[in-house]
Amino acid sequence: MRLLTFGFTVLSLFAQKPVIDPGGVVNAASFAPVDGPSHAIVPGAIASIFGQNLAAGTSSADAYPLPRTLAGTSVTVDGIMAPLFYASPNQLNIQVPSSVKTGSYGYNGQASITVTTAAGTSDPIAADVWNVAPAIITQNGSGCGPGAILNVRPDGTRSLNSPTNSASPGDYIEIYATGLGEKHNLPPDGTPAPASPLETPDFGVSGFFGRTEWQGANATFAGGAPGLVG
């Protein structure tokens, strides 16, 4: 009887449909809640979904184009299947479909997001969608700590920026981010940005540097990193 009861318990756990946490759709670079233009998801960018029973196991995409189903899981954003980078029972990483609509004249739109597994489809959750919501990717993927930033020396050599390997005045730096907005030369969803022609955003990008005094810096290039998605 105990074995039979245990068997029913295990089956019932696997049969539970996926659940997206309240506020569980976030920018994948910052993990900040979607509550404004600095945190919202952006068409073509990378988002994370947190919840329960989101996948039957853990799997990472290992080839391009990114799959629309991973570990038995699929995600729809306004009814459009999203490419998946990563799937696990508690977290999914997706590329937001580029055809998802944003708001008009800078105002946010909203997208309905669902997760589907063999056990069923989650209740939909709404997430704000903005034209632009940049966030810098971190080295450890946690949304905190040092950014995924490379030093570029005058001779073109590249190295990871760190407290022990800082950029020098006159060097370039490469900052890896997501959410830069609508772009020209956009590749199909789930496929890497091309090296030629370059994928460039519709909006200008600039940065600020300094401790006691902020100094502006215009980007010499902003757009999709060739060979990478989102």
C-alpha positions as CSV (number, residue, x, y, z in Angstrom):
1,M,0.0,0.0,0.0
2,R,2.8,2.4,0.9
3,L,4.6,1.7,-2.5
4,L,1.3,2.2,-4.3
5,T,0.7,5.5,-2.5
6,F,4.2,6.7,-3.2
7,G,3.7,5.9,-6.9
8,F,0.6,8.0,-7.1
9,T,2.4,10.8,-5.3
10,V,5.3,10.8,-7.8
11,L,2.9,10.7,-10.7
12,S,0.9,13.6,-9.3
13,L,4.0,15.7,-9.0
14,F,5.0,15.1,-12.6
15,A,1.5,15.9,-13.7
16,Q,1.3,19.4,-12.3
17,K,1.0,22.1,-14.9
18,P,3.6,24.9,-15.0
19,V,3.2,28.0,-12.9
20,I,4.8,31.4,-13.6
21,D,5.7,33.3,-10.4
22,P,4.0,36.7,-10.0
23,G,6.5,39.1,-11.4
24,G,8.5,36.1,-12.7
25,V,9.2,37.5,-16.1
26,V,12.3,39.6,-15.9
27,N,15.1,41.0,-18.0
28,A,17.6,38.2,-18.3
29,A,20.7,40.5,-17.8
30,S,19.6,42.3,-14.7
31,F,16.9,39.9,-13.2
32,A,15.2,43.2,-12.3
33,P,11.4,43.0,-12.1
34,V,9.5,44.2,-15.1
35,D,8.2,47.4,-13.6
36,G,9.4,50.2,-15.9
37,P,11.4,51.1,-18.9
38,S,14.7,50.2,-17.2
39,H,13.5,46.7,-16.4
40,A,11.0,45.8,-19.1
41,I,11.4,43.1,-21.7
42,V,12.1,44.2,-25.3
43,P,11.4,42.5,-28.6
44,G,14.4,40.5,-29.8
45,A,16.1,40.7,-26.4
46,I,16.7,38.0,-23.7
47,A,14.2,37.4,-20.9
48,S,14.1,35.0,-18.0
49,I,10.9,33.3,-16.6
50,F,10.8,32.0,-13.0
51,G,8.2,29.6,-11.6
52,Q,7.5,26.0,-10.8
53,N,7.2,22.9,-13.0
54,L,8.5,24.9,-16.0
55,A,10.2,21.9,-17.6
56,A,10.6,18.2,-17.0
57,G,14.4,18.5,-16.7
58,T,17.3,20.8,-17.4
59,S,18.7,21.5,-20.8
60,S,20.6,24.1,-22.7
61,A,20.3,24.8,-26.5
62,D,23.5,23.7,-28.2
63,A,22.9,24.8,-31.8
64,Y,21.4,27.6,-33.9
65,P,18.7,28.4,-34.7
66,L,17.5,28.2,-31.1
67,P,14.8,25.6,-30.6
68,R,11.1,26.5,-29.9
69,T,10.8,23.5,-27.7
70,L,13.4,22.5,-25.1
71,A,13.2,19.8,-22.3
72,G,9.6,19.3,-23.4
73,T,8.8,23.0,-22.8
74,S,7.6,25.8,-25.1
75,V,6.9,29.4,-24.4
76,T,4.5,31.7,-26.2
77,V,4.6,35.5,-26.1
78,D,1.3,37.0,-27.4
79,G,0.8,33.6,-29.1
80,I,4.2,33.6,-30.8
81,M,6.5,30.7,-29.9
82,A,9.8,32.0,-28.4
83,P,13.3,30.6,-29.0
84,L,14.7,29.0,-25.9
85,F,18.3,29.2,-24.6
86,Y,17.8,27.3,-21.4
87,A,15.0,25.3,-19.6
88,S,14.8,23.9,-16.1
89,P,12.0,23.2,-13.6
90,N,12.3,26.7,-12.1
91,Q,13.8,28.9,-14.8
92,L,13.6,29.5,-18.5
93,N,15.7,31.8,-20.7
94,I,14.1,32.9,-23.9
95,Q,14.5,35.4,-26.7
96,V,11.5,37.6,-26.8
97,P,10.0,37.3,-30.4
98,S,10.9,40.4,-32.4
99,S,7.4,40.7,-33.8
100,V,5.9,41.3,-30.3
101,K,4.3,44.7,-30.2
102,T,5.5,47.5,-28.0
103,G,3.5,50.6,-27.0
104,S,3.0,53.7,-29.2
105,Y,5.1,56.8,-28.8
106,G,7.3,55.4,-26.1
107,Y,4.6,54.0,-23.9
108,N,4.7,50.4,-22.8
109,G,2.7,47.6,-24.3
110,Q,1.9,44.4,-22.6
111,A,2.4,40.8,-23.7
112,S,0.6,37.7,-22.5
113,I,3.1,34.9,-21.7
114,T,2.4,31.2,-21.2
115,V,4.5,28.1,-20.6
116,T,3.4,24.7,-22.0
117,T,4.7,21.3,-20.9
118,A,3.4,17.8,-21.3
119,A,1.4,18.4,-18.1
120,G,-0.5,21.4,-19.5
121,T,-0.3,25.2,-20.1
122,S,0.3,27.7,-17.4
123,D,-2.1,30.5,-16.6
124,P,-1.1,33.6,-18.6
125,I,0.9,36.3,-17.0
126,A,1.2,39.9,-18.5
127,A,4.6,41.6,-18.8
128,D,5.4,45.1,-19.9
129,V,7.1,45.4,-23.3
130,W,9.1,48.5,-24.1
131,N,10.9,49.8,-27.2
132,V,14.2,50.1,-25.3
133,A,15.3,48.7,-21.9
134,P,19.0,48.1,-21.8
135,A,20.7,46.0,-19.1
136,I,24.3,44.9,-18.9
137,I,24.9,41.1,-18.8
138,T,27.0,40.1,-15.7
139,Q,29.9,37.7,-15.7
140,N,28.3,35.3,-13.3
141,G,24.8,35.5,-14.9
142,S,23.2,36.6,-11.6
143,G,22.3,40.1,-12.5
144,C,24.8,41.5,-10.0
145,G,28.5,42.0,-9.9
146,P,31.1,42.7,-12.6
147,G,29.7,43.1,-16.1
148,A,30.5,41.1,-19.2
149,I,32.9,43.7,-20.4
150,L,36.1,43.3,-22.5
151,N,39.1,45.6,-22.6
152,V,40.2,46.3,-26.2
153,R,43.8,47.5,-26.5
154,P,45.1,49.8,-29.3
155,D,46.6,46.7,-31.0
156,G,43.2,45.1,-31.0
157,T,43.8,42.4,-28.4
158,R,40.9,41.7,-26.0
159,S,40.8,40.6,-22.4
160,L,38.1,40.4,-19.7
161,N,37.8,43.5,-17.7
162,S,38.3,43.0,-13.9
163,P,39.6,44.8,-10.8
164,T,43.0,43.3,-11.6
165,N,42.8,43.9,-15.4
166,S,41.3,47.4,-15.8
167,A,40.9,49.4,-19.0
168,S,43.5,52.1,-19.5
169,P,42.7,55.7,-20.7
170,G,42.4,55.6,-24.5
171,D,41.4,51.9,-24.6
172,Y,38.1,50.8,-26.0
173,I,35.7,48.6,-24.0
174,E,33.1,46.1,-25.3
175,I,30.0,46.0,-23.2
176,Y,27.6,43.0,-23.7
177,A,24.0,43.9,-22.9
178,T,20.5,43.1,-24.1
179,G,17.4,45.3,-24.7
180,L,18.9,47.9,-27.0
181,G,15.7,48.1,-29.0
182,E,14.5,47.7,-32.5
183,K,17.3,47.1,-35.0
184,H,18.2,47.2,-38.7
185,N,19.4,44.1,-40.5
186,L,17.5,41.9,-38.0
187,P,18.1,38.2,-38.5
188,P,15.3,35.7,-37.9
189,D,14.5,35.0,-34.3
190,G,16.8,32.4,-32.7
191,T,19.6,33.0,-35.2
192,P,22.9,34.9,-34.4
193,A,23.4,38.5,-35.4
194,P,25.3,38.8,-38.7
195,A,28.8,40.1,-39.1
196,S,27.9,41.8,-42.4
197,P,25.7,43.7,-42.6
198,L,25.9,44.6,-38.9
199,E,22.7,44.6,-36.9
200,T,22.3,48.1,-35.6
201,P,19.6,49.7,-33.3
202,D,17.2,52.5,-34.3
203,F,18.2,54.4,-31.1
204,G,21.5,56.1,-30.2
205,V,23.5,54.5,-27.4
206,S,25.8,56.3,-25.0
207,G,27.5,55.6,-21.6
208,F,28.7,57.4,-18.6
209,F,31.9,56.8,-16.7
210,G,33.5,58.0,-13.5
211,R,33.3,58.0,-9.7
212,T,33.3,61.6,-8.5
213,E,32.4,63.0,-11.9
214,W,30.4,61.5,-14.7
215,Q,31.8,61.8,-18.1
216,G,29.7,60.9,-21.2
217,A,31.0,58.7,-24.0
218,N,29.3,58.0,-27.3
219,A,29.4,54.5,-28.6
220,T,31.5,53.9,-31.7
221,F,29.3,50.9,-32.4
222,A,26.1,49.6,-30.8
223,G,24.1,46.6,-32.1
224,G,23.9,42.9,-32.2
225,A,27.1,41.1,-31.3
226,P,28.0,39.0,-34.4
227,G,27.6,35.3,-33.7
228,L,25.3,35.8,-30.7
229,V,21.5,35.9,-30.2
230,G,19.7,38.7,-28.4
